[in-house]
């Protein structure tokens, strides 16, 4: 198909060019025989291609394509999957060095600069506590850190149970007051005779 279109293009481009060419003059300065005999140059010229050559080119096997396999479809699929966890790439650095001093790090630094520990030892953050008091604070901090959450959870559970019991008691009293206000003690009302769930 391509070869045929190239041949047609060559014929179309070559014909006007050949029609414009003049027959070459003979080497001895005499005009050519075609001009002398009175025949036109158009009849004498031959086209650069012939029908026989076109048939031969079409009968020949097509040349190997430059890009082999461009029309072939693959019969397999390849996928690459990798689990990427963005938190691993963008994980913030752990800047927690220890407990934050009262007032924050900036206030602590400001106090350290303004109140030198050598010149004014009693102006330091824990200067008001003796050694025993500091030990008591440290033990209380450790106990709250390791046992405090369990104690808080137990206190919350006990408070929730007490609230539920108080709510049941309030509902029971409201039902009893409602039934007492009904004629015949609420004999026709089903809720007055139903057992209260505990």
Beta strands, then each sheet from edge to edge (+ up, - down):
end
